[in-house]
C-alpha cells in the first residue's frame, strides 16, 4: 500500500474512533452536498425546524464538525434551521486546484445561500471564518443578513503589532507565521505544526481533544492550508464591518487571553450597540458549549 493512502486511512480511522470517544452530541441532522460550480461541491449539515437559517462558517483548515454541539443544541429549535458547511478545500468538500482567496470564499458563501434559497440569515463566523463572512458582506452587502456572530476572529489579518492590533499578523510575527503556517505545511513538519495549532486552540487540552481536532485539520491538504494562510495576509474587510447598519444585531465572542480588550475598544468606537462576550480559548464554543450556547440563545432572543 502506498504511504499516502495509508496516511489517509489512519486519519479517517482516527477521526471515526475519536468521534466515538468524544461521545458526539445527540440530535438528528442531515448530511448533504450542494454543487455550487463545476469544480466545487460543498458538504453541509442541517437540522432544526425553524424558518430562520443560522449558518456556521468554520475557520482555517477546520470543518463543520467543530460546531457539533451547536448543531445538537439547535436540533429541536422551532425558530431556527441550523446549517454548517465545509469551505472549499476543507473537510468533506471538494478540493479544486484554484480559488483559495478570501474574496472567493465570500463568493462561495453567497453561492451556498443562493443555492439553498436561504433568506434573512444569521451568519456565524469563527476564526478565519470571520474573514469569509466579512468578505461576503463586502462583496454582497448585508441585505440578506438578519444578525451576525463573530467568534474569536478579525475582519483583517495584518496590522502593525499583533499584540496590540485587532489582527492575526503584525511586523512582530509575520515572518514566523509564514514559516510555520505556510512553508512548514509543505514539508514533513506538517502534522507537527497542525498538532501544535490544535493545542493552541484548546483550553487545558486533553490528548483525545488534540487528536480529534488534529484529525479534522489534516483533512485539508497541506498545500491548501499553506495557500489559505498566505492569501489571508492580504485580506481586509474591516470597512465592510464598519459600514453595517447600526441596527443589525451583532455579537462578538472572544477568547479570554487574546483580543478582547482591543475588540472592546473597536466596538466602542465603531459599533457601540454590539455585544461583546469573553470566555475560554479559541475553541470555546466546543469546550464551553453550555456557556457559549446560553450566550448565543440570549443574543438570538434579543431580536425577532
QUIQUI-V544337 format. One record per backbone hydrogen bond with DSSP energy under -0.5 kcal/mol. CO is the residue of the C=O (numbers start at 1). NH is the residue of the N-H. E is the energy in kcal/mol with one decimal. If there is no record, write none. Layout:
co = <CO & CO>
nh = <NH & NH>
e = <E & E>
//
This chain:
co = <2 & 3 & 4 & 5 & 6 & 7 & 8 & 9 & 10 & 11 & 12 & 13 & 14 & 15 & 16 & 17 & 18 & 19 & 20 & 30 & 30 & 32 & 34 & 34 & 37 & 40 & 40 & 41 & 41 & 42 & 43 & 44 & 45 & 46 & 47 & 51 & 52 & 53 & 54 & 54 & 55 & 56 & 56 & 57 & 59 & 63 & 64 & 65 & 67 & 67 & 68 & 69 & 70 & 71 & 72 & 74 & 75 & 77 & 77 & 79 & 80 & 80 & 81 & 82 & 83 & 84 & 85 & 85 & 87 & 90 & 94 & 99 & 101 & 102 & 103 & 104 & 105 & 106 & 107 & 108 & 109 & 110 & 111 & 112 & 113 & 113 & 114 & 119 & 121 & 121 & 121 & 122 & 123 & 124 & 125 & 126 & 127 & 127 & 128 & 129 & 130 & 131 & 132 & 133 & 134 & 135 & 136 & 137 & 142 & 144 & 144 & 146 & 147 & 148 & 149 & 149 & 150 & 150 & 151 & 155 & 157 & 157 & 160 & 161 & 161 & 165 & 169 & 170 & 170 & 173 & 174 & 175 & 176 & 177 & 178 & 178 & 179 & 183 & 184 & 187 & 189 & 190 & 191 & 192 & 193 & 194 & 195 & 196 & 197 & 198 & 201 & 202 & 206 & 207 & 208 & 209 & 210 & 211 & 212 & 213 & 214 & 216 & 217 & 219 & 221 & 222 & 223 & 224 & 225 & 226 & 227 & 228 & 229 & 230 & 231 & 232 & 235 & 237 & 238 & 239 & 241 & 245 & 249 & 250 & 251 & 252 & 252 & 253 & 254 & 255 & 255 & 259 & 259 & 260 & 261 & 262 & 263 & 264 & 265 & 266 & 267 & 271 & 275 & 277 & 280 & 281 & 283 & 283 & 284 & 286 & 288 & 289 & 290 & 291 & 292 & 293 & 294 & 295 & 296 & 297 & 299 & 300>
nh = <6 & 7 & 8 & 9 & 10 & 11 & 12 & 13 & 14 & 15 & 16 & 17 & 18 & 19 & 20 & 21 & 22 & 24 & 23 & 32 & 46 & 44 & 36 & 42 & 40 & 36 & 37 & 43 & 94 & 34 & 86 & 32 & 84 & 30 & 82 & 53 & 81 & 122 & 56 & 83 & 124 & 58 & 85 & 126 & 62 & 66 & 67 & 68 & 70 & 71 & 72 & 73 & 74 & 75 & 75 & 77 & 48 & 49 & 50 & 52 & 50 & 82 & 54 & 47 & 56 & 45 & 58 & 87 & 90 & 93 & 89 & 101 & 105 & 106 & 107 & 108 & 109 & 110 & 111 & 112 & 113 & 114 & 115 & 116 & 117 & 118 & 117 & 53 & 123 & 146 & 147 & 55 & 149 & 57 & 151 & 129 & 130 & 131 & 132 & 133 & 134 & 135 & 136 & 137 & 138 & 139 & 140 & 141 & 145 & 121 & 146 & 249 & 123 & 251 & 125 & 151 & 152 & 253 & 127 & 237 & 168 & 169 & 171 & 164 & 165 & 167 & 159 & 173 & 174 & 177 & 178 & 179 & 180 & 181 & 182 & 183 & 184 & 186 & 187 & 190 & 193 & 194 & 195 & 196 & 197 & 198 & 199 & 200 & 201 & 202 & 283 & 204 & 210 & 211 & 212 & 213 & 214 & 215 & 216 & 217 & 218 & 219 & 220 & 221 & 225 & 226 & 227 & 228 & 229 & 230 & 231 & 232 & 233 & 233 & 234 & 235 & 157 & 241 & 242 & 243 & 244 & 248 & 148 & 275 & 150 & 254 & 277 & 152 & 279 & 258 & 260 & 262 & 263 & 264 & 265 & 266 & 267 & 268 & 269 & 270 & 271 & 274 & 252 & 254 & 256 & 284 & 286 & 287 & 288 & 289 & 292 & 293 & 294 & 295 & 296 & 297 & 298 & 299 & 300 & 301 & 302 & 303>
e = <-2.3 & -2.5 & -2.0 & -2.1 & -2.3 & -2.1 & -2.4 & -2.8 & -2.5 & -2.5 & -2.4 & -2.5 & -2.5 & -1.8 & -1.5 & -2.4 & -2.8 & -1.2 & -1.1 & -0.5 & -1.9 & -2.9 & -0.7 & -2.9 & -0.9 & -2.1 & -1.5 & -0.6 & -2.1 & -2.2 & -2.4 & -3.0 & -1.8 & -2.9 & -2.6 & -0.6 & -2.6 & -2.7 & -0.5 & -2.3 & -2.9 & -0.5 & -1.2 & -2.1 & -1.5 & -1.6 & -1.7 & -1.6 & -1.0 & -2.6 & -2.2 & -1.0 & -2.0 & -0.5 & -0.7 & -1.7 & -0.6 & -2.7 & -0.6 & -2.2 & -1.9 & -0.5 & -2.4 & -1.4 & -2.8 & -2.7 & -0.7 & -0.6 & -2.4 & -2.0 & -2.9 & -0.7 & -1.7 & -1.8 & -1.9 & -2.7 & -2.2 & -2.0 & -2.6 & -2.4 & -2.5 & -2.8 & -2.9 & -1.6 & -0.6 & -2.6 & -0.7 & -0.6 & -0.6 & -3.6 & -1.1 & -2.9 & -2.8 & -3.1 & -3.2 & -3.0 & -2.0 & -0.5 & -1.5 & -2.4 & -2.8 & -2.1 & -1.8 & -2.0 & -2.1 & -2.3 & -3.0 & -1.9 & -1.8 & -2.4 & -0.5 & -0.6 & -2.2 & -2.5 & -2.4 & -0.5 & -0.6 & -2.5 & -2.7 & -3.1 & -0.8 & -3.1 & -1.8 & -1.7 & -3.2 & -1.9 & -3.2 & -1.3 & -1.8 & -2.4 & -2.2 & -2.0 & -2.7 & -2.7 & -1.0 & -2.3 & -3.0 & -1.9 & -1.5 & -1.6 & -2.7 & -2.5 & -2.3 & -2.4 & -2.3 & -2.4 & -2.3 & -2.0 & -1.6 & -1.1 & -2.0 & -0.6 & -2.2 & -2.5 & -2.5 & -2.4 & -2.4 & -2.3 & -1.5 & -2.4 & -2.5 & -1.5 & -1.8 & -0.6 & -2.4 & -2.6 & -1.9 & -2.8 & -1.5 & -2.1 & -2.8 & -0.8 & -0.7 & -1.0 & -1.3 & -1.9 & -1.9 & -1.4 & -2.4 & -1.9 & -1.1 & -2.3 & -2.1 & -2.4 & -2.8 & -0.5 & -2.6 & -3.1 & -2.0 & -0.8 & -0.6 & -1.0 & -2.6 & -2.2 & -1.8 & -2.4 & -2.9 & -2.2 & -1.8 & -2.3 & -1.7 & -2.3 & -3.1 & -2.7 & -2.9 & -1.6 & -1.6 & -2.2 & -2.9 & -0.8 & -2.9 & -3.3 & -1.8 & -1.9 & -2.7 & -2.7 & -2.1 & -2.2 & -2.9 & -2.3 & -1.2 & -1.0>
//
